[in-house]
Amino acid sequence: MAAVRTSCPMGVFTSVFDITGQPALSLPLHQDPATGLPVGVQPVAAPWREDLLLRVARTLEQALPRAGRRPPVGR
């Protein structure tokens, strides 16, 4: 139950897409130079356009790969 309470505040960013049936995803494409934490974007597509959303995500991930980058832990 603690996990649900912890994640509920983040639902404000996704609930509108759940209600409208629009596919959305989060991509950590940048890293804050001061904190080392990931900074992301949330692309959204029209209902039933998961194909387009996944193609955009693939293109962005290939252009800005995150492999090997890890946020600091335990700060």
N, C-alpha and C positions, 0 to 999 in steps of 0.2 A: 504494500500500500504506500510506503514511503516513496517508491519510484514513481508512482502515479502523481502524488502530490508535487514532487520535484519537477516533473515534466509538464504539468498543467500550465504554468505560465508561458511555455513555449507554444502552446496550442493557439494563442492569439494570432500567430503568424501563419498558421496553416488552416485554421477552421473555415475561413471564407472559401478556400479552394475545395475543401471537403464538401461543403454545402452546395457549391455550384457544379461540382463534378469535374472540375478542371484538374488535369494532372500537373503536379508541381514537384520539384526536387530541389535539393540544396547542394551546391558545389563549393567546396572550400578552394578558391582559386588564388588566394593571395595570403601572405603572412605579414602581420603587423611587425615592422622592424623594431619597434620599441619593446613589445611584449613577447613576440614570437608566436602569438596566437593566430589561428587561422581566421581569415576574413572571407565570407562567402557571398554568393549570389543565389537568388531563388528564381530560376526561370519557370514560367507558367505557360501552358499551352491551352488551346481551346478544348472543350470536351471531346473525348475520343481521339485526340491527337498525340497519344503517347509516342507514336513513331517519330513525329517531328521533335518532340521534347528530347527524346533519347538521342536523336541525331545531333541536335544542338549541344547537348551535354557531352557527347563523344568528341565533337569538334573542339569545344572549349577545353576539355581535359587533355587533348592531344597538343593544343597550342600552349597550355599552361600546366605542364605536368606537376603533380605533387609528390611523386614517388621519392622517398627518402627524406622528405621534410616532416618533422614531428614537432608538435608544440611542447613547450617545457612542461614538465610535470613536477608538482610538489612545491610550487612557489608560494 
